[in-house]
Amino acid sequence: MAQDPYRYFRPEARDLVDQFAKGVLEIEKGDGGAATVQRLLRLVHTLKGAARVVKQSEIADRAHAIEDTLAPFRDAGQELGREQIDVILEHIDDISSRLVTLAPTEDAEHPARSKASKEEGPRTIRADLAETDTVLEGVAETHALLNGLRGSAHGLEQARHLAELLLAQFSPSASAESARQSGAAAGRRIAIAEELCKKFGGIERDFGSIIDQMDRELRQLREAAERLRLVPAGNLFTALERTARDGARALGKQVTFEGKGSGIRLDAQVLEAVQGALIQIVRNAIAHGIESPTERAATGKPSAGCVTVEVLRRGRKIVFACRDDGRGIDLEAVRRIATQRGLISPVAKELGVQDLVRVLLRGGITTSQAVTAVSGRGVGLDVVREGVERLGGEVTVRTERYKGTMFELAIPPSLASIEALVIEADGQKGTTSRTSIPIDAVRSTLRVAAKDISRGSPGAAILFEQKAIPFIPLSVALDGAPWSPGRGWNAVIVAGAGGMAAIGVDRLLGTARIITRPLPERLIASSIVVGASLDVEGNPQLVLDPDGLVTAAQRGDADRLDAPAPVRPVLVIDDSLTTRMLEQSILESAGYDVDVANSAEEGLEILRHKRYGVILVDVEMPGMDGFSFIERIRADAVLRDTPAILVTSRASAEDRQRGRDVGAHGHIMKSEFDQAELLAMIQPLMG
């Protein structure tokens, strides 16, 4: 295969042209000034130089002509006029057309494919998928080699252990025979063995450090390479805005264009496939929807119509919504023309709005009175429908007479990059699920105590911003596991199409940029699961659907609630503020209500008025110590059965035995403080 001489020029030139076209449209809308003109001059100068390097003199000449047009307007106070903008855009169109002809070898061997590319017009979606996939494969292979290095590191550790054994054998105390050896010779052998151990230790540390660094670098490289395969949805907007602008100019209309959701990154193949459909929809909006300035003024509308394209995630689909504020679809005209052309039966007068829209999407119908460069041939919407269906998506249309029309293209993405909140939920039989929720659906996170959760029909609820919203633990939504309201939660407030809901989780792990992948077609998954991502080890993790979470919470799971049992609070007694606050924080995070006292005497006073499930008490305190405190409550007929745990720095066998003698239910060392051990000790006592 012949080497492609434009392999690097093509993507660079397309990027420069796209940036340039976007800047020109900003100037036309009044958003740019002298600084924008200077930036455009730099862009076009770069394009001219690159074109001359690859001997594309026609492109270089067009770029030079753009420079000549822009140069007089580089100073502040002078604005580009409509005439100059039209000239510049004509040059850009010519450059774009010439770039299409610089097809790689495979397109040159398929003239039909190249011809189709020309007819589709300039594209803004670019990604060299072959090169990107090569990078990903290389990263995966390197990671496999890294795992091999980990095995070598383990062998190195074993070798160090052998050196230590060798040193022990040479030690004078190892045996009587060693003791009889020459002191000098034995000393040399011991010195060599000691040096060997030091060498192995140093190599092992360096080896481990290098492996850890390689692992971090490879993780970042893999994430970057995956993102490289994805393209911002905003790359669509320049071509769509240009389509709206040129269509309005051709028909003597005024239109403003707005793009939303530009930050969502999607597989380039999906965006490229859907771009043609969106261009056709925008053209239709200009030709059939947006009225002339005179007509709009007569109906009380602004003289300039508005076309908006928004990219958003909805459930397991990416939705491209294109709406206009024009006259809406003339459904009676559609009915009349479809009847005349035999597309529907003359007696089918009862067809509803959606039925007529489906007829319109089949193609062959136009409500234009004349054929123009923009419309009138009855083709376009059938192209939209067929293109979207090829992607496994669907088209829906909503229209309101004199108010406007909205087309929604719902496409299943092959890959998408999103910012997500990573969470963990404990499931049945000690399992833990790590999942993610798209961050744009998260409204807040908060700590919810057991008393904040109300139970009713159809399920549980909490107050958020003075409104009751449904609450459901994530483990219930995922597994249908029963749960007890007698505990607190970390709650994630999620917004979906049906409202808001609070999702109870066990841990919030932070935010991350993740690459979501669709689930395998034959996999039956919960309705709250939208896809999956891969962690650094390549293990799949579920990505949750905000709409599905809200629906699950609204549906309610009251039948899965265990009967609520009253849970008594925990009393913490310690003269150290730091220790009290630490224990209180750990216990409250686990869902317990906690009271504190800074002395044994204060603890006894509190116990006269309130009952507790467990008491944590320090031993060494001014006045009454912890041993005496437990003796006092064991002698009290009301308090004698209240469990008490000693949390202390005293760890002698005598202290532990004294704790058991006075009736303590446990002994936790402050110097070896383990919150998991503390919670494990408390839980059965609270039952």
C-alpha positions as CSV (number, residue, x, y, z in Angstrom):
1,M,0.0,0.0,0.0
2,A,1.4,3.4,-1.0
3,Q,2.3,5.8,1.9
4,D,-0.4,8.4,2.5
5,P,1.3,11.8,2.0
6,Y,-1.5,13.7,3.8
7,R,-1.8,11.4,6.8
8,Y,-0.9,14.2,9.2
9,F,-2.0,17.2,7.2
10,R,-5.6,16.0,6.9
11,P,-6.5,16.0,10.6
12,E,-4.5,19.1,11.3
13,A,-6.2,21.0,8.5
14,R,-9.6,19.8,9.4
15,D,-9.1,20.9,13.0
16,L,-7.8,24.4,11.9
17,V,-10.8,24.8,9.5
18,D,-13.2,23.8,12.3
19,Q,-11.7,26.3,14.7
20,F,-11.7,29.0,12.1
21,A,-15.3,28.4,11.0
22,K,-16.4,28.6,14.7
23,G,-14.5,31.9,15.2
24,V,-16.1,33.4,12.1
25,L,-19.6,32.5,13.3
26,E,-18.7,34.1,16.7
27,I,-17.8,37.3,15.0
28,E,-21.0,37.3,12.9
29,K,-23.0,37.0,16.2
30,G,-21.1,39.9,17.7
31,D,-19.2,37.7,20.2
32,G,-15.7,38.3,18.8
33,G,-13.5,41.4,18.4
34,A,-10.0,42.3,17.4
35,A,-8.6,39.5,19.5
36,T,-10.7,36.9,17.6
37,V,-9.5,38.3,14.3
38,Q,-5.9,38.0,15.4
39,R,-6.6,34.4,16.5
40,L,-8.2,33.7,13.1
41,L,-5.2,35.2,11.3
42,R,-2.8,32.9,13.2
43,L,-5.0,29.8,12.4
44,V,-5.2,30.6,8.7
45,H,-1.5,31.4,8.5
46,T,-0.7,28.0,10.1
47,L,-3.0,26.3,7.5
48,K,-1.3,28.1,4.7
49,G,2.1,27.0,5.8
50,A,1.0,23.4,6.3
51,A,-0.6,23.3,2.8
52,R,2.5,24.6,1.2
53,V,4.6,21.9,2.9
54,V,2.4,19.1,1.3
55,K,2.2,21.0,-2.0
56,Q,-1.5,21.8,-1.8
57,S,-1.2,25.2,-3.6
58,E,-4.9,25.6,-4.1
59,I,-5.6,25.3,-0.4
60,A,-2.6,27.6,0.4
61,D,-4.0,30.2,-2.1
62,R,-7.4,30.1,-0.5
63,A,-5.8,30.6,2.9
64,H,-3.8,33.5,1.6
65,A,-7.0,35.1,0.2
66,I,-8.6,34.8,3.7
67,E,-5.6,36.5,5.2
68,D,-6.0,39.4,2.7
69,T,-9.7,39.7,3.7
70,L,-9.0,39.6,7.4
71,A,-5.9,41.8,7.5
72,P,-7.7,45.2,7.4
73,F,-9.8,44.3,10.4
74,R,-7.0,43.2,12.8
75,D,-7.2,46.5,14.7
76,A,-9.8,47.3,17.3
77,G,-12.7,49.4,16.2
78,Q,-13.2,47.8,12.8
79,E,-15.8,45.1,12.4
80,L,-16.1,42.5,9.7
81,G,-19.2,43.1,7.5
82,R,-21.6,40.6,6.2
83,E,-20.0,40.7,2.8
84,Q,-16.5,39.9,4.1
85,I,-17.9,37.0,6.2
86,D,-19.6,35.5,3.2
87,V,-16.4,35.7,1.2
88,I,-14.4,34.0,4.0
89,L,-17.0,31.2,4.4
90,E,-16.9,30.6,0.7
91,H,-13.1,30.1,0.9
92,I,-13.6,27.8,3.9
93,D,-16.1,25.7,2.0
94,D,-13.7,25.4,-0.9
95,I,-10.9,24.3,1.4
96,S,-13.2,21.8,3.1
97,S,-14.2,20.3,-0.2
98,R,-10.5,20.0,-1.3
99,L,-9.7,18.3,2.0
100,V,-12.3,15.6,1.2
101,T,-10.6,14.9,-2.0
102,L,-7.4,14.1,-0.2
103,A,-8.7,10.7,0.6
104,P,-6.5,8.0,2.0
105,T,-5.5,5.1,-0.3
106,E,-8.5,2.9,0.7
107,D,-11.0,5.6,-0.3
108,A,-9.1,6.2,-3.5
109,E,-9.7,2.5,-4.4
110,H,-13.4,3.0,-3.8
111,P,-14.6,6.1,-5.8
112,A,-18.2,5.6,-4.7
113,R,-17.2,5.9,-1.1
114,S,-15.1,9.0,-1.8
115,K,-18.0,10.5,-3.9
116,A,-20.4,9.9,-1.0
117,S,-18.0,11.7,1.4
118,K,-18.0,14.7,-0.9
119,E,-21.7,14.9,-1.1
120,E,-22.1,14.7,2.7
121,G,-20.2,18.0,3.0
122,P,-17.5,19.0,5.6
123,R,-17.3,16.8,8.6
124,T,-16.2,17.9,12.1
125,I,-16.0,14.5,13.8
126,R,-12.4,13.2,13.7
127,A,-10.7,10.3,15.4
128,D,-8.1,7.9,14.0
129,L,-9.7,4.8,15.5
130,A,-7.1,2.4,14.2
131,E,-4.2,4.3,15.8
132,T,-6.1,4.7,19.0
133,D,-7.0,1.0,19.3
134,T,-3.3,0.3,18.7
135,V,-2.4,2.4,21.6
136,L,-5.0,0.6,23.8
137,E,-3.7,-2.8,22.7
138,G,-0.1,-1.7,23.6
139,V,-1.2,-0.5,27.0
140,A,-2.9,-3.8,27.7
141,E,0.1,-5.7,26.6
142,T,2.4,-3.6,28.7
143,H,0.2,-4.1,31.7
144,A,0.5,-7.8,31.2
145,L,4.3,-7.4,31.2
146,L,4.0,-5.4,34.4
147,N,2.1,-8.3,36.0
148,G,5.0,-10.5,35.0
149,L,7.4,-8.1,36.8
150,R,5.3,-8.4,39.9
151,G,6.0,-12.1,39.8
152,S,9.7,-11.4,39.5
153,A,9.5,-9.0,42.4
154,H,8.1,-11.9,44.5
155,G,11.0,-14.1,43.4
156,L,13.4,-11.3,44.5
157,E,11.8,-11.2,47.9
158,Q,12.3,-15.0,48.2
159,A,16.0,-14.5,47.2
160,R,16.4,-12.0,49.9
161,H,14.9,-14.4,52.4
162,L,17.5,-17.0,51.3
163,A,20.3,-14.5,51.8
164,E,19.0,-14.0,55.3
165,L,19.1,-17.7,55.9
166,L,22.7,-17.8,54.6
167,L,23.6,-15.0,57.1
168,A,22.0,-17.1,59.9
169,Q,24.1,-20.1,58.9
170,F,27.3,-18.1,59.0
171,S,26.5,-16.5,62.3
172,P,28.9,-17.6,65.1
173,S,26.0,-18.6,67.2
174,A,24.5,-20.9,64.5
175,S,26.4,-24.0,65.6
176,A,29.3,-25.3,67.5
177,E,31.2,-25.8,64.2
178,S,30.8,-22.2,63.3
179,A,32.2,-21.2,66.7
180,R,35.4,-23.2,66.0
181,Q,36.1,-21.5,62.6
182,S,38.7,-18.9,62.2
183,G,37.4,-15.6,63.4
184,A,38.7,-13.6,60.4
185,A,37.3,-16.0,57.8
186,A,33.9,-16.2,59.5
187,G,33.9,-12.4,59.8
188,R,34.4,-12.0,56.0
189,R,31.6,-14.5,55.2
190,I,29.3,-12.7,57.6
191,A,30.2,-9.4,56.0
192,I,29.5,-10.7,52.5
193,A,26.2,-12.1,53.6
194,E,25.3,-8.9,55.3
195,E,26.2,-7.0,52.2
196,L,24.1,-9.4,50.1
197,C,21.1,-8.8,52.3
198,K,21.5,-5.0,52.0
199,K,21.8,-5.3,48.2
200,F,18.7,-7.5,47.9
201,G,16.8,-5.1,50.2
202,G,17.8,-2.1,48.2
203,I,16.9,-3.8,44.9
204,E,13.6,-4.9,46.2
205,R,12.7,-1.4,47.4
206,D,13.7,0.1,44.1
207,F,12.0,-2.6,42.1
208,G,8.8,-2.1,44.0
209,S,8.9,1.7,43.6
210,I,9.5,1.4,39.9
211,I,6.6,-1.1,39.5
212,D,4.3,1.2,41.4
213,Q,5.3,4.2,39.3
214,M,4.8,2.2,36.1
215,D,1.4,1.1,37.3
216,R,0.3,4.7,37.9
217,E,1.6,5.8,34.5
218,L,0.0,3.0,32.7
219,R,-3.4,3.7,34.4
220,Q,-3.2,7.3,33.3
221,L,-2.1,6.3,29.8
222,R,-5.0,3.8,29.5
223,E,-7.5,6.4,30.6
224,A,-6.0,9.0,28.2
225,A,-6.1,6.5,25.3
226,E,-9.7,5.6,26.0
227,R,-10.7,9.2,26.0
228,L,-8.7,9.7,22.8
229,R,-11.2,7.4,21.1
230,L,-14.0,9.6,22.2
231,V,-15.0,13.0,20.8
232,P,-16.8,15.9,22.6
233,A,-20.4,16.2,21.4
234,G,-19.8,19.9,21.0
235,N,-17.8,19.1,17.8
236,L,-21.2,18.7,16.1
237,F,-22.3,22.3,16.8
238,T,-20.1,24.2,14.4
239,A,-21.4,22.4,11.3
240,L,-25.0,22.5,12.6
241,E,-24.7,26.3,13.3
242,R,-23.3,26.8,9.9
243,T,-26.2,24.8,8.4
244,A,-28.7,27.0,10.2
245,R,-26.9,30.2,9.2
246,D,-26.6,29.3,5.5
247,G,-30.2,28.0,5.3
248,A,-31.6,31.1,6.9
249,R,-29.6,33.4,4.6
250,A,-30.8,31.5,1.5
251,L,-34.5,31.8,2.6
252,G,-34.3,35.4,3.9
253,K,-35.0,34.3,7.5
254,Q,-33.3,35.2,10.8
255,V,-32.2,32.4,13.1
256,T,-30.1,31.9,16.2
257,F,-28.5,28.6,17.0
258,E,-27.8,27.2,20.4
259,G,-25.9,24.0,21.3
260,K,-26.1,22.3,24.7
261,G,-24.3,19.3,26.2
262,S,-21.0,19.9,24.5
263,G,-19.0,18.3,27.3
264,I,-20.4,14.7,26.8
265,R,-17.8,12.6,25.0
266,L,-18.9,9.8,22.7
267,D,-17.6,7.3,20.3
268,A,-16.5,9.2,17.1
269,Q,-18.4,6.7,14.9
270,V,-21.7,7.4,16.7
271,L,-21.2,11.2,16.3
272,E,-20.2,10.9,12.7
273,A,-23.2,8.7,11.9
274,V,-25.7,11.0,13.6
275,Q,-24.3,14.3,12.3
276,G,-25.8,13.9,8.9
277,A,-29.2,13.2,10.4
278,L,-29.0,16.3,12.6
279,I,-27.9,18.5,9.6
280,Q,-31.0,17.3,7.8
281,I,-33.3,18.1,10.8
282,V,-31.8,21.6,11.2
283,R,-32.4,22.2,7.4
284,N,-36.0,21.1,7.8
285,A,-36.4,23.4,10.8
286,I,-35.2,26.3,8.8
287,A,-37.2,25.5,5.7
288,H,-40.5,24.3,7.2
289,G,-40.5,25.5,10.8
290,I,-39.0,28.9,11.3
291,E,-41.3,31.6,9.9
292,S,-40.2,34.8,8.0
293,P,-39.5,37.8,10.2
294,T,-42.7,39.4,9.0
295,E,-44.8,36.3,9.8
296,R,-43.2,36.0,13.3
297,A,-43.8,39.6,14.1
298,A,-47.5,39.2,13.1
299,T,-47.8,36.4,15.7
300,G,-46.0,38.2,18.4
301,K,-42.8,36.2,18.1
302,P,-39.2,37.7,18.0
303,S,-38.1,38.3,14.5
304,A,-35.3,35.7,14.8
305,G,-36.3,32.1,15.2
306,C,-34.4,29.8,17.5
307,V,-33.0,26.3,16.8
308,T,-31.5,24.4,19.7
309,V,-29.6,21.1,19.6
310,E,-29.0,19.4,23.0
311,V,-27.0,16.2,23.7
312,L,-28.0,14.4,26.9
313,R,-28.0,11.0,28.5
314,R,-31.3,9.4,29.2
315,G,-31.3,5.9,30.6
316,R,-29.2,3.6,28.4
317,K,-29.4,6.0,25.4
318,I,-27.7,9.2,24.3
319,V,-30.4,11.6,23.1
320,F,-29.9,14.3,20.5
321,A,-32.8,16.7,20.8
322,C,-33.3,19.3,18.1
323,R,-36.1,21.8,18.7
324,D,-37.3,25.0,17.0
325,D,-39.8,27.6,18.0
326,G,-41.4,27.8,14.5
327,R,-44.9,27.1,13.2
328,G,-44.9,23.4,13.9
329,I,-45.6,20.6,11.4
330,D,-48.8,21.1,9.3
331,L,-50.3,17.7,10.0
332,E,-53.4,18.4,7.9
333,A,-51.1,19.1,4.9
334,V,-49.2,15.9,5.6
335,R,-52.5,14.0,5.7
336,R,-53.7,15.6,2.4
337,I,-50.4,15.0,0.5
338,A,-50.0,11.5,1.9
339,T,-53.6,10.7,0.7
340,Q,-52.9,12.2,-2.7
341,R,-49.8,10.1,-3.2
342,G,-51.5,6.9,-2.0
343,L,-49.3,6.6,1.1
344,I,-52.4,6.3,3.3
345,S,-56.0,5.3,2.5
346,P,-58.4,8.1,1.8
347,V,-60.6,6.8,4.6
348,A,-57.8,7.0,7.1
349,K,-59.1,10.3,8.5
350,E,-58.7,9.1,12.1
351,L,-54.9,8.8,12.0
352,G,-53.5,10.5,15.1
353,V,-50.5,12.8,15.4
354,Q,-47.9,10.0,15.9
355,D,-49.3,8.0,13.0
356,L,-49.0,11.0,10.7
357,V,-45.5,11.6,12.0
358,R,-44.5,8.0,11.2
359,V,-45.9,8.6,7.7
360,L,-43.8,11.7,7.4
361,L,-40.7,9.9,8.5
362,R,-41.2,7.3,5.7
363,G,-40.3,10.0,3.2
364,G,-41.8,11.1,-0.1
365,I,-43.8,14.0,1.5
366,T,-43.0,17.7,1.4
367,T,-45.2,20.6,2.4
368,S,-43.0,23.1,0.5
369,Q,-44.7,24.8,-2.4
370,A,-41.5,24.9,-4.5
371,V,-38.2,23.1,-4.9
372,T,-35.3,25.1,-3.5
373,A,-31.7,24.4,-2.6
374,V,-32.9,23.7,1.0
375,S,-36.2,21.7,0.6
376,G,-39.0,20.6,-1.6
377,R,-38.0,17.1,-2.8
378,G,-39.7,15.1,-0.1
379,V,-36.4,13.4,1.0
380,G,-34.6,14.0,4.2
381,L,-36.6,12.7,7.0
382,D,-36.5,9.2,5.6
383,V,-32.7,9.6,5.5
384,V,-32.9,10.6,9.2
385,R,-35.0,7.6,10.2
386,E,-32.8,5.1,8.2
387,G,-29.6,6.5,9.6
388,V,-30.8,6.4,13.2
389,E,-32.2,2.9,12.8
390,R,-28.8,1.6,11.4
391,L,-27.4,2.7,14.8
392,G,-30.0,0.7,16.7
393,G,-31.8,3.9,17.7
394,E,-35.2,5.5,17.3
395,V,-36.7,8.8,16.2
396,T,-39.5,10.5,18.1
397,V,-41.2,13.7,17.1
398,R,-43.3,16.2,19.1
399,T,-45.0,19.1,17.4
400,E,-47.4,21.8,18.5
401,R,-49.1,24.1,15.9
402,Y,-47.5,27.6,16.0
403,K,-45.3,26.6,18.9
404,G,-42.6,24.5,17.4
405,T,-41.3,21.0,16.8
406,M,-38.8,18.7,18.5
407,F,-37.0,15.7,17.0
408,E,-35.3,13.3,19.4
409,L,-32.7,10.8,18.2
410,A,-32.1,8.2,20.9
411,I,-28.9,6.3,20.1
412,P,-27.3,3.5,22.1
413,P,-23.6,4.6,22.6
414,S,-20.8,2.1,22.1
415,L,-18.6,4.2,24.4
416,A,-19.1,7.4,26.4
417,S,-16.9,9.3,28.8
418,I,-18.7,10.9,31.8
419,E,-17.9,12.4,35.2
420,A,-19.3,10.1,37.9
421,L,-19.7,9.8,41.6
422,V,-18.2,6.4,42.7
423,I,-20.1,4.7,45.6
424,E,-20.2,1.5,47.5
425,A,-23.1,-0.5,48.9
426,D,-22.9,-3.5,51.2
427,G,-25.1,-6.4,49.9
428,Q,-26.2,-9.7,51.2
429,K,-23.8,-12.3,52.6
430,G,-21.1,-9.7,53.1
431,T,-20.7,-8.7,49.5
432,T,-19.8,-5.1,48.4
433,S,-20.8,-3.5,45.2
434,R,-18.9,-0.5,43.8
435,T,-20.9,1.4,41.3
436,S,-21.1,4.9,39.7
437,I,-23.8,7.5,39.2
438,P,-23.4,10.2,36.4
439,I,-22.4,13.3,38.3
440,D,-24.7,15.6,36.3
441,A,-27.7,13.8,37.9
442,V,-26.4,14.2,41.5
443,R,-27.9,17.1,43.3
444,S,-26.4,16.7,46.7
445,T,-25.0,14.2,49.3
446,L,-25.9,14.2,53.0
447,R,-25.9,12.1,56.1
448,V,-29.3,10.6,57.0
449,A,-29.9,9.3,60.5
450,A,-32.4,6.6,61.2
451,K,-34.8,9.1,62.7
452,D,-34.8,11.1,59.5
453,I,-36.3,8.3,57.5
454,S,-40.1,8.1,57.6
455,R,-41.9,4.9,56.5
456,G,-45.3,4.9,54.8
457,S,-47.0,4.0,51.6
458,P,-45.7,3.1,49.1
459,G,-42.2,3.2,50.8
460,A,-39.7,5.3,52.8
461,A,-39.0,9.0,52.4
462,I,-36.8,11.8,53.7
463,L,-37.0,15.6,53.8
464,F,-34.8,17.4,51.3
465,E,-35.1,21.2,50.8
466,Q,-38.3,21.1,52.8
467,K,-39.9,18.5,50.5
468,A,-40.5,14.8,51.0
469,I,-38.6,12.7,48.4
470,P,-38.6,8.9,48.2
471,F,-35.7,7.0,49.8
472,I,-34.3,3.6,48.9
473,P,-31.1,1.8,49.8
474,L,-29.0,1.0,46.8
475,S,-28.7,-2.6,48.0
476,V,-32.5,-2.9,47.9
477,A,-32.7,-1.4,44.4
478,L,-30.0,-3.7,43.1
479,D,-30.6,-7.0,44.9
480,G,-34.1,-6.6,46.5
481,A,-32.5,-7.3,49.9
482,P,-34.5,-6.6,53.0
483,W,-33.3,-3.7,55.1
484,S,-34.0,-2.2,58.5
485,P,-34.7,1.5,59.0
486,G,-33.0,1.4,62.3
487,R,-29.7,2.6,60.9
488,G,-28.2,5.7,59.2
489,W,-27.0,6.1,55.6
490,N,-25.0,8.3,53.3
491,A,-27.6,9.5,50.9
492,V,-27.1,10.6,47.3
493,I,-29.8,12.9,46.1
494,V,-30.4,11.9,42.4
495,A,-32.5,13.8,39.8
496,G,-34.2,11.9,37.0
497,A,-36.9,12.5,34.5
498,G,-39.5,11.6,37.1
499,G,-38.3,13.8,39.9
500,M,-35.8,13.4,42.7
501,A,-35.0,10.5,45.1
502,A,-32.5,9.7,47.9
503,I,-30.3,6.7,47.4
504,G,-28.8,5.1,50.5
505,V,-25.2,3.9,50.2
506,D,-22.6,2.8,52.6
507,R,-19.6,4.8,51.3
508,L,-18.9,7.7,49.0
509,L,-15.6,7.2,47.3
510,G,-15.3,10.4,45.3
511,T,-15.7,11.5,41.7
512,A,-13.9,10.1,38.6
513,R,-13.9,10.3,34.9
514,I,-15.1,6.9,33.6
515,I,-15.6,5.3,30.3
516,T,-19.0,3.6,30.1
517,R,-19.7,0.7,27.9
518,P,-23.0,-0.9,26.9
519,L,-23.9,-4.2,28.5
520,P,-23.8,-7.3,26.3
521,E,-27.0,-7.7,24.3
522,R,-28.0,-11.0,25.9
523,L,-27.3,-9.9,29.4
524,I,-30.5,-9.3,31.5
525,A,-29.7,-6.5,33.9
526,S,-31.6,-4.5,36.4
527,S,-33.6,-1.5,35.0
528,I,-31.4,0.8,37.2
529,V,-28.2,-0.3,35.3
530,V,-27.2,1.8,32.3
531,G,-23.8,0.2,31.4
532,A,-20.5,-0.7,32.9
533,S,-17.0,0.7,33.3
534,L,-13.7,-1.0,33.9
535,D,-11.5,-0.3,37.0
536,V,-7.8,-0.2,36.9
537,E,-7.5,-4.0,37.0
538,G,-10.0,-4.4,34.2
539,N,-12.9,-5.6,36.4
540,P,-16.3,-4.4,35.3
541,Q,-18.3,-2.0,37.6
542,L,-21.9,-1.1,37.1
543,V,-23.0,2.4,36.0
544,L,-26.4,3.3,37.3
545,D,-29.3,5.1,35.5
546,P,-30.6,8.1,37.4
547,D,-34.1,7.7,35.9
548,G,-34.2,4.0,36.9
549,L,-33.1,4.9,40.5
550,V,-35.8,7.5,40.8
551,T,-38.4,5.1,39.5
552,A,-37.3,2.4,41.9
553,A,-37.5,4.7,44.8
554,Q,-40.9,6.1,43.7
555,R,-42.3,2.6,43.3
556,G,-41.4,1.9,46.9
557,D,-40.3,-1.3,48.6
558,A,-42.3,-1.2,51.9
559,D,-42.8,-5.0,51.7
560,R,-39.0,-5.4,52.0
561,L,-38.7,-3.4,55.2
562,D,-37.9,-5.4,58.3
563,A,-40.0,-4.4,61.2
564,P,-38.2,-1.4,62.8
565,A,-36.8,-2.2,66.2
566,P,-36.0,0.6,68.6
567,V,-32.2,1.0,68.8
568,R,-30.8,2.6,71.9
569,P,-28.0,5.1,71.5
570,V,-24.4,4.7,72.5
571,L,-22.7,6.6,75.4
572,V,-19.0,7.5,75.1
573,I,-17.2,8.4,78.3
574,D,-13.6,9.8,78.0
575,D,-11.8,12.8,79.4
576,S,-9.9,13.3,76.0
577,L,-11.9,15.5,73.6
578,T,-10.0,13.9,70.6
579,T,-10.9,10.4,71.7
580,R,-14.5,11.3,72.3
581,M,-14.9,13.0,68.9
582,L,-13.1,10.1,67.1
583,E,-15.4,7.4,68.6
584,Q,-18.5,9.6,68.1
585,S,-17.6,10.1,64.4
586,I,-17.0,6.4,63.8
587,L,-20.3,5.4,65.5
588,E,-22.4,8.0,63.8
589,S,-21.0,7.1,60.4
590,A,-22.1,3.5,61.1
591,G,-25.7,4.8,61.8
592,Y,-25.7,4.9,65.6
593,D,-27.0,7.8,67.7
594,V,-24.2,8.9,70.2
595,D,-24.0,10.9,73.4
596,V,-20.8,11.9,75.1
597,A,-19.5,12.6,78.6
598,N,-16.1,13.8,79.7
599,S,-16.0,12.0,83.1
600,A,-17.4,8.9,84.8
601,E,-19.4,11.1,87.2
602,E,-21.1,12.9,84.3
603,G,-21.8,9.6,82.7
604,L,-23.6,8.3,85.8
605,E,-25.7,11.5,85.9
606,I,-26.7,11.0,82.2
607,L,-27.6,7.4,82.9
608,R,-30.1,8.5,85.5
609,H,-32.3,10.0,82.8
610,K,-31.6,7.9,79.6
611,R,-31.0,4.3,78.7
612,Y,-28.2,3.2,76.3
613,G,-27.5,0.1,74.2
614,V,-23.7,0.2,74.9
615,I,-21.3,2.3,76.9
616,L,-17.7,2.9,75.8
617,V,-15.6,4.1,78.8
618,D,-12.0,5.0,79.3
619,V,-10.1,3.6,82.2
620,E,-7.7,6.4,83.2
621,M,-9.8,9.5,84.0
622,P,-9.6,12.1,86.8
623,G,-11.8,11.1,89.7
624,M,-13.6,7.8,89.2
625,D,-11.8,5.5,86.7
626,G,-13.4,3.2,84.2
627,F,-13.1,0.1,86.4
628,S,-14.9,1.8,89.3
629,F,-17.6,3.1,86.9
630,I,-18.4,-0.4,85.6
631,E,-18.6,-1.7,89.2
632,R,-21.1,1.1,90.0
633,I,-23.4,0.3,87.1
634,R,-23.2,-3.5,87.8
635,A,-24.4,-2.8,91.3
636,D,-27.4,-0.8,90.0
637,A,-30.6,-2.9,89.5
638,V,-31.6,-0.7,86.5
639,L,-28.2,-0.4,84.7
640,R,-26.6,-3.8,85.6
641,D,-27.4,-5.4,82.2
642,T,-26.1,-2.4,80.1
643,P,-23.1,-3.7,78.1
644,A,-19.8,-1.7,78.7
645,I,-16.6,-1.8,76.7
646,L,-13.2,-0.5,78.0
647,V,-11.3,1.7,75.6
648,T,-7.9,2.2,77.2
649,S,-4.2,2.5,76.8
650,R,-3.6,-0.1,79.5
651,A,-3.0,-3.5,78.0
652,S,-1.4,-5.6,80.7
653,A,-2.8,-9.0,81.5
654,E,-3.7,-7.8,84.9
655,D,-5.7,-4.9,83.5
656,R,-7.6,-7.2,81.1
657,Q,-8.4,-9.6,83.9
658,R,-9.6,-6.8,86.1
659,G,-11.9,-5.6,83.3
660,R,-13.4,-9.0,83.1
661,D,-13.8,-9.2,86.9
662,V,-15.8,-6.0,87.0
663,G,-18.0,-7.1,84.2
664,A,-16.7,-5.4,81.0
665,H,-17.9,-6.9,77.7
666,G,-14.7,-6.0,75.8
667,H,-11.3,-4.4,75.9
668,I,-10.0,-2.2,73.0
669,M,-6.5,-0.8,73.0
670,K,-6.1,2.9,72.0
671,S,-2.6,2.2,70.6
672,E,-4.0,-0.4,68.2
673,F,-7.3,1.3,67.6
674,D,-9.3,-0.5,64.8
675,Q,-12.7,1.0,63.9
676,A,-13.7,-2.3,62.3
677,E,-13.0,-4.2,65.5
678,L,-14.9,-1.6,67.5
679,L,-18.0,-1.8,65.3
680,A,-17.8,-5.6,65.2
681,M,-17.7,-5.7,69.0
682,I,-20.6,-3.3,69.4
683,Q,-23.1,-4.8,66.8
684,P,-24.0,-8.0,68.7
685,L,-24.3,-6.1,72.0
686,M,-26.8,-3.7,70.4
687,G,-28.9,-6.5,69.1
